[in-house]
Amino acid sequence: MRLNTSTMNTVESEFFKSVMSSDMQITAFLKNGIKLIGKIIKQDEVCFLLQRDQHTQLVYKSAVSTIFPKAIETKATPNN
């Protein structure tokens, strides 16, 4: 089954809207294996801006393999 371009753009747009509105960090893996972590502050059809530690990177979507929200790490609590 092939998705049409408008369906893919809708899913992509919804994902980006969700992570930007929640102000959550994401982890993105580029096709060459480089791992990027930060907050997406803006996006368009071709690229997005990723901010981390007061630095902003322009990331081309065509270079990205996977993007997922960064899970909040919790410390294990001892059983009482």
C-alpha positions in Angstrom: 0.0 0.0 0.0 1.4 3.4 -1.0 0.5 6.5 0.9 0.0 9.6 -1.0 2.2 12.7 -0.4 -0.6 14.6 1.4 -1.1 11.8 3.9 2.6 11.6 4.7 2.8 15.3 5.1 -0.1 15.3 7.5 1.4 12.6 9.7 4.8 14.4 9.6 3.2 17.7 10.4 1.2 16.3 13.3 4.3 14.7 14.8 6.3 17.9 14.5 3.4 20.0 15.9 3.1 17.6 18.9 6.8 17.6 19.9 7.1 21.4 19.4 4.0 22.2 21.4 5.0 19.9 24.3 8.5 21.4 24.4 10.0 17.9 24.7 13.5 16.8 23.6 13.8 14.5 20.7 16.6 12.1 19.6 17.2 12.1 15.9 19.5 9.6 14.1 21.0 10.7 10.8 21.4 8.3 7.9 25.2 8.3 8.6 24.6 7.2 12.2 25.2 10.5 14.0 22.9 11.0 17.0 21.3 14.4 17.6 19.5 15.4 20.8 17.5 18.6 21.3 14.3 20.5 21.0 12.7 21.2 17.6 11.9 24.9 17.6 10.8 25.3 13.9 10.3 23.2 10.8 9.2 23.4 7.2 9.0 21.0 4.3 12.7 20.6 3.9 14.4 21.1 7.3 14.0 21.8 11.0 15.8 23.8 13.6 17.1 21.8 16.6 18.2 23.6 19.7 20.4 22.3 22.5 22.5 24.2 25.1 21.9 27.6 23.5 23.0 26.4 20.1 20.8 25.9 17.1 21.4 23.4 14.2 19.7 23.4 10.8 18.9 19.7 10.1 17.8 18.6 6.6 14.9 16.1 6.8 16.4 14.1 3.9 19.5 13.4 6.1 17.4 11.9 9.0 16.7 8.3 9.4 14.6 8.3 12.7 13.2 10.8 15.1 11.7 9.9 18.5 10.8 11.7 21.6 13.5 11.4 24.3 12.3 9.3 27.2 12.6 10.8 30.6 15.1 8.9 32.5 14.2 8.0 36.1 16.4 6.6 38.8 15.4 3.3 40.2 14.0 3.5 43.7 14.9 0.8 46.3 12.0 -1.4 47.4 11.0 -0.7 51.0 
